[in-house]
């Protein structure tokens, strides 16, 4: 029985009980379910305060030959009914009273006295050492009603463009932080009562338990309105027991299928051409590498969307499914309950897909299965945890060994990071000698001319629209295209199979590293050297 059926049954029981009570009280029973939301309201007969105080509602305003009619409940004072009857009789009128249920009374009162919408102050992100803003936001959250606080927090996080909400138990407070443009910022401190409300809502909506002593994962959706436009927000929920209580992290996915587009990633023409050339082939292995939160999933989904045509069968294996895409078969793999990417991949290959995406390669079994699939007529996309393309290549060799099959399957490794973009308020300045020396060392060997005497860099300038001087993030992408020189490492043609040797070979073939891409972006005024250093 679903929630709606439960409510209908509960109301039915209440109406039956009210009918029985009416017989005992000697009052006619009135079932209002068919008209309580449509009956025209009778105004100017009773004021709202009187209705609430005495549990009485006007039904019909009489006069002349017509009788006055009122609706009452079992909580209406009997003396009030008697006095009103006498009053109308003394005035040559008549008053009739009908017993209604408590649920009916509440439904009518919502129409007579609808709850007033309270507009709470928007949440602001505090800067370093800004305790006043944290205190102000904490006060706002303390004032938000219990039934609204969970929705309010998510709506505000979405308004700020936050990717995560962190609810953390400290020694004597509950701290709330939000990750905006990749950085965690303190937002507010809340009391235990509000914390219990938040966790209770999280429990019911994401289907997790607040009483367990084990880490949990859940998923939920929340409708949000921004600038008058409604859309569905996907949230991935992770909880873990800590010393002082259960912490939670809510990851917000502002899903819009039209945004999963390679053209919107800010790639250079050369970067886009390499990806197009590789994924246009009917087979091969493509790996996305980088830490959590580096945008790997968005890039992988954008590749899938580019491949998503009616003549291709595309299947994904994910833990969990982050975005639902029309036209693609997406299969959840619950690794917490014994699910395996390798086992799932072997199963879906029997469905004859053209393209397969494996959420993550975590072990040798999955790696070998993905390699096998990529040489038997399938294009396989996957993610892998490593700091750089060369490190990923070295780690894959550790997983699968010196492997000629791997050499013929792997076609492209992409390492990615997200750095904050400077807002338009940025300020130009001359580079320091230390910065010039650093840039020289990073760009050494590249065929790029730099006027170091007049080298300009930029600093962030804080404004109300960009509180930290940054606005949004941009992709830094390192692409290792696997050619004969790189394949030599996998075939065992060289004894020196380490990250530095692989990177040196790739750079000689024209690869730009993440650090080089970051420095070039800073020189264009898109970001700062400090931001590149923080991320890379």
Buried (B, 14 or more C-beta within 10 A) or exposed (E): EEEEEEEEEEBEEBBEEBBEBBEEBEBEBBBBBEEBEEEEEBEEBBEEEEBEEBBBBBBBEBEEEEEBBBBBBBEBEEEBBEEBBEEBEEEEBBBBBBBBBBBBBEBBBEEBEEEEEEEBEEBBBBEEEBEEBBEBBBEBBBEBEEEEBBBBBBBBBBBBBBBBBBBBBEEEBBBBBBBBBBBEBBBBBBEEEBBBBBBEBBBEBBEBEBEEEEEBBBBBEBEBEEEEEEEEBBBBBBBEBEEEBBBBBBBBBBBEBEBBBBEEBBBEEEBBEBBEEBBEEEBBBBBBBBEEBBBBBBBBBBBBBBBBEEEBBBBBBBBBBBBEBEEBBBBBBEBEEEBBBBBBBBEBBEEEBBBBBBBBBBEBBBBBBBBBBBBEEBBBBBBBBBBBBBBBBBBBBEBBEEBEBBBBBBBBBBBBBBBBBBBEBBEEEEBEEEBBEBBEEBBEEBEEEBEEEEBEBBEBBEEEEBBBBBBEBBBBBBBBBBEEBBBBBBBBEEEEBEBEBBBBBBBEBEBBBBBBBBBBBBBEBBBBBEBBBEBB
